[in-house]
Amino acid sequence: MEVLEAIKTRRSIRKYKSTPVDDKTLGQVLEAAQWAPSWANTQCWRFIVVRDSSIKTQLAETLSQNNPATDAIINAPLAIVACAQKQRSGHYRGEPSTDKGDGWLMFDTGLAMQNLVLAAHALGLGTVHVGAFNAKKAEGILGVPEEYCVVEMTPLGYPDQEARIPPRKELSEIVFDDKFPTV
């Protein structure tokens, strides 16, 4: 699958088959994340692959009430939890380099996760970006050290649904020449 096709056809999947994801395929997905760009090549991200059903259930319990991804975290063959090292991305000699501070860890981890979900889609797997959850509780469940934080998670498995194609805004609504338009 070509990159532009993967970008245009990737969808959020919330229902999965019980078919396991083999280690070779999982490795390809994680390698795609590994190759994402990052601030000064800091590669602040870390990934926890969760196969244990009781841990997946505990993670699902950290999701916001009525989160449509709750069952997906529980029922997909595995979940991937993306963590990031604090005070690394966007920092130089321990000090923030911009007014974004640790915001860069979110950006860098997001780039890695987008690589991951696009690779998963290209390999016939489904994912959904999950961000509405209690990160502190997830960190406790997973034993994440204090110098790291949980940023997002995704179920990973073979889709058991046809996802709808959401509408996209026209380029004229989101792209401006030279300056942001006045209202």
N, C-alpha and C positions, 0 to 999 in steps of 0.2 A: 504494500500500500504506500502510495506517495504521501509526502508530508501534508500537502494542501488538502488531499482527500481525507487524511486522518483528522485534520483540524476541523473540516466541515462536517464530518460524519460521526465524530465522537459524541456520545450522549451520556447523560447521567443514568446509571443502571441501579435499580433498587431491588431487583429480584434475580436470584442466582440459582443455577443448577448445583447439585451436590458434587458434581465432577471435580476431583482434586486438580489443583494447578501443579504441574510437575516442576521439579527444581530447575531444570534447564530454562523453561519459560519464565519462571519467577526471576531467575538470574538475569535474563535479558531485560526484563522490566526494570529491575533495580539498577542494572548497568546504564540504562537510558537516563535514570535520575542522576547517577554518578557523573555523567557528562554534561550536566547543566552548567551554565555560566554562573559565576558568583563574584561578589565584591572582592577584588584583589585576590581572586582564586582561593578564598578562605574555606570554601566548601563546608560551611557551618552545619549542614544538615546531617542527621543520623536517622536511620529507619529501623523500626522494630516490626518484625514480621510476626503476627500473632495467629497461631493455628489453634491453640487451646480454646475449646468452646466455653469453658467457665470464665476465662479472661475476656473473651469477646463479649460475653453476656455482661460482665462488669463494665466494660467499656461502653456498651450500648446504654447502660444505666446512667452514664454521664451526659448523654445527649439531651438537648433541650426537650421539654415536653412536646409530644406530638411530632417530633422530628421524623420525616418520612424515611430517613436512612436507618432508623433503629433496627428494624428487622433485617436489613441488609448486613449490618455489622455482625449480627448474631448468626445469620444463615449462610453467608458467603463462606467458601472454603477457608479463606483467611482474610485478615485485615492488616493493612500497613499503616503504622502510626509514624508520622514525620515529626521529628524533634529538631531543635536547633540550638547551637551553642550560643549563649548570651555574650554580649560585649566582644564579639569577634567581627562579624560582618558589619561594615560601616564604621569600623573603629581603626584607629592607628595608635599604636603604643598605649592601648588601654583607654583611649579617649575617643568620644564620638567625632567623626570627621564631618558630619553634616547635622542639620537641625532634625533629621529623622532618627538619630540615635539608633536604638535597637530595632527600629522599623525595618532596617535593611535585612534583618534575619527573616522577616516575614516575606519580603520580596524574593530573596534568594531561595528560600524553601519552596515558595510558590512556583518559581521557575523549575526547580527539581521535580516537584509534584506534577507540573504540567507535562514535562518530559515523560514521567512515569505513566500518566494516564493515557497519553498519546501512544506510547509504545504498547501499553496493554491493549488498547483498542486495535492497533495494527496487528496484534497477535491473536485477535478474536476474543479478548477478555473484556469484562466490564468493570467500571469503577464509578464512584461518585465522590466529588470533593465534599468532605464533611468538616464543617467548622463551628457549628453551633453546639458546643458541648462544654462541660466544666473541665478545663485543661488541668487545673490543680488536682482534681480527683483522678483524672487519667494518669497524671504524673505519679501519683501515689500508688495506683494499681500496678503500674509498669516499673516502679523503682527508678524513675528518671532522676539523675543527680541534680542538685540545686543549680549548677552552672548551665543547665540545659532547660528548655521548655518544650512542651508539646504544642505543635502548631496546627496540625490537621491530621485527619485520618481518612482512609478510604477502604471500603470492602474491595476484594479482588476475587474474581471468579468468572465462570462462563455465564453469560446473560441468559435469563429465562423470561425475557420480555422483549417486546418491540418498543423502543422508546420513541416518544413523539418528538417531532422536530419543532423546537421553539422558534417563534419569529425573531428576526434580527432587525435592528434599526438600520435605516438607510445610511450610507456613508455620509451623505450631506447633513445628517443629524449629529454626527460624532467627529467629523473632520473639519477643521477650520483653517483658513489661509492667514498666515502672518500673526493674527491676534485672536483672542477669544472674543466672540461677538458680544456686543452690548444688547441688553434686553430692552 
